[in-house]
Amino acid sequence: MPTPDLVAAPARLAPCIVLIGMAGAGKSTVGGVLARELGWAFLDSDHLIEALYGVRLQDVTDALGKEAFLDAECTVIRAIKANRTVIGTGGSVVYREEAMRHLAKLGPIVHLDLPLTVIEERIARNPQRGLAIAPGQTLDDIFREREALYAAWADLRCDSQGKNPRECAQWILRHLPPDLLTADA
C-alpha cells in the first residue's frame, strides 16, 4: 500500500460538522464526544482565538470590545481549512455573515439548543468563560437576539435539554444527511 503524501492537501475534501449555540450549550463537550465517535479531529474556535492572542478569551473580548472582537472572531473563522473535523464555535459567531457562510461551506451546522435558565446556570458555574457582550447588555438580551440567528443558520437543531453529551452526539449522528459520513470513504 502506498504511503499517503501527508504534506499535500487531500484530493477529495471531506465534510466537517459545525456546532453553534450559546456559551454553556455544550459545544466543546459534545463536539469532543462526537469527534471521538467519528474518529475525526475536534477544533474549538475559541481556543484558536486564545492561541492567536496568547490570553484567555475573556481578556480578548474585554480588550477589544464587542464589535472588534466579532471582527477578529470572523477573521479566525474564515481562516479555518479543515476536513473530517467537528468544529465547536464561539456563541457569537452568528453575528458575522461572512463567518457563517464560510462555516456552511465546510459542512452541516448543528445548533445545540438549551433554554436560557440552563445557560444561566452553566455560565454562573464558569464566570471566566469568554462572552461577547456589550456594556449594558444582559445574558437575556444576547440570548434573545441570537435565537433567530441560530435558527437561521442551523441545518439541524438538537434540543439538548435533558440529554448528556453522548446522547447529543448520538442524536446528531442519527440526524445527519445519510451520505455525509460516506462522502470521505
C-alpha positions in Angstrom: 0.0 0.0 0.0 1.5 3.4 -1.0 2.2 5.9 1.8 -0.1 8.9 1.6 1.5 12.3 1.0 0.7 14.0 4.3 2.1 17.3 3.2 -0.2 17.7 0.2 -3.9 18.6 0.6 -6.3 15.7 0.1 -7.6 15.3 -3.4 -11.1 15.0 -2.2 -12.4 17.1 0.7 -14.4 15.5 3.4 -17.1 17.4 5.3 -16.9 18.9 8.7 -19.7 19.2 11.3 -20.1 22.7 12.8 -21.7 23.2 16.3 -23.3 26.6 17.2 -25.1 27.7 20.2 -24.9 29.9 23.3 -21.9 29.9 25.7 -22.6 26.9 28.0 -24.6 25.0 25.4 -22.0 22.2 25.4 -20.4 22.8 22.0 -16.9 21.8 23.2 -18.0 18.8 25.3 -20.5 17.4 22.7 -18.0 18.3 19.9 -15.3 16.2 21.6 -17.6 13.3 22.1 -18.9 13.5 18.5 -15.3 13.7 17.1 -14.3 10.6 19.1 -17.3 8.7 17.9 -16.5 9.6 14.3 -12.7 9.2 14.6 -12.4 12.8 13.5 -10.5 15.8 14.8 -12.1 18.4 17.1 -11.4 22.1 16.8 -12.6 24.7 19.2 -12.6 28.2 17.5 -12.4 29.9 20.9 -9.1 28.1 21.6 -7.8 29.3 18.2 -8.5 32.9 19.3 -6.8 32.3 22.7 -3.8 30.8 20.9 -3.6 33.8 18.5 -3.7 36.4 21.2 -1.9 34.4 23.9 -4.5 35.2 26.6 -7.9 33.9 27.9 -10.9 34.6 25.6 -12.5 36.9 28.1 -9.3 39.0 28.2 -9.5 39.3 24.4 -13.2 40.3 24.5 -12.6 42.8 27.3 -9.6 44.4 25.5 -11.2 44.6 22.0 -14.8 45.4 22.9 -17.7 43.5 21.3 -17.6 44.8 17.7 -13.8 44.5 17.3 -13.9 41.0 18.9 -16.6 39.9 16.5 -14.5 41.1 13.6 -11.4 39.2 15.0 -13.5 36.1 15.5 -14.8 36.3 11.9 -11.2 36.6 10.6 -10.2 33.5 12.6 -13.2 31.5 11.4 -12.7 32.4 7.8 -9.1 31.1 8.0 -10.3 27.6 9.1 -9.4 25.0 6.5 -10.4 21.6 7.7 -11.7 18.1 6.7 -13.2 15.4 8.9 -13.4 17.8 11.8 -16.1 18.7 14.3 -15.8 22.4 14.9 -17.1 24.0 18.1 -17.6 27.7 17.6 -18.0 30.6 19.9 -21.6 31.6 20.7 -21.1 34.9 19.0 -20.0 33.5 15.6 -23.5 34.0 14.2 -23.2 37.8 14.3 -20.9 37.8 11.2 -22.5 36.6 8.0 -19.1 36.1 6.4 -18.0 33.7 9.1 -21.3 31.7 8.9 -21.1 31.5 5.1 -17.6 30.0 5.5 -18.7 27.5 8.1 -21.7 26.5 6.0 -19.3 25.6 3.1 -17.4 23.3 5.5 -20.4 21.1 6.4 -23.7 21.0 8.2 -24.4 23.4 11.0 -25.9 22.0 14.2 -27.5 24.2 16.8 -27.2 22.9 20.3 -30.2 24.5 21.9 -30.9 24.9 25.6 -33.2 27.2 27.5 -31.9 30.4 29.0 -32.3 29.1 32.6 -29.8 26.2 31.9 -27.4 28.6 30.1 -27.5 31.0 33.1 -26.7 28.1 35.5 -23.8 26.9 33.4 -22.3 30.4 32.9 -22.7 31.1 36.6 -20.5 28.0 37.3 -17.8 29.3 35.0 -17.8 33.1 35.2 -14.4 33.3 33.4 -15.9 32.0 30.2 -15.4 34.4 27.3 -18.7 36.2 26.5 -19.0 38.8 23.7 -21.4 41.2 25.4 -21.7 45.0 25.0 -21.8 47.3 28.1 -25.3 47.4 29.4 -26.4 44.1 27.7 -27.6 41.2 29.7 -27.3 37.5 29.1 -31.1 37.5 28.4 -30.5 40.2 25.8 -27.9 38.3 23.8 -29.8 35.0 24.2 -32.9 36.6 22.6 -31.0 38.3 19.8 -29.1 35.1 19.0 -32.1 32.8 18.9 -33.2 33.9 15.5 -29.6 33.8 14.1 -29.0 30.3 15.4 -32.3 29.2 13.8 -31.5 30.9 10.5 -28.1 29.2 10.1 -28.7 25.8 11.6 -29.3 22.8 9.3 -30.2 20.8 12.4 -31.4 21.8 15.8 -30.5 19.5 18.7 -32.7 20.1 21.7 -30.0 19.4 24.3 -32.2 19.7 27.4 -32.1 16.5 29.4 -29.5 14.9 27.2 -26.0 14.2 28.2 -23.1 14.9 25.8 -23.1 11.3 24.4 -26.9 11.4 23.8 -26.5 14.7 22.0 -23.7 13.3 19.8 -25.8 10.2 19.0 -28.8 12.4 18.1 -26.6 14.4 15.7 -25.3 11.2 14.1 -28.8 9.9 13.6 -30.0 13.2 12.0 -27.1 14.0 9.7 -27.7 13.6 5.9 -27.2 9.9 5.1 -24.4 10.4 2.6 -22.4 12.8 4.8 -20.4 10.2 6.6 -19.7 8.2 3.4 -18.5 11.2 1.5 -15.0 10.7 2.6 -14.9 6.9 2.4 
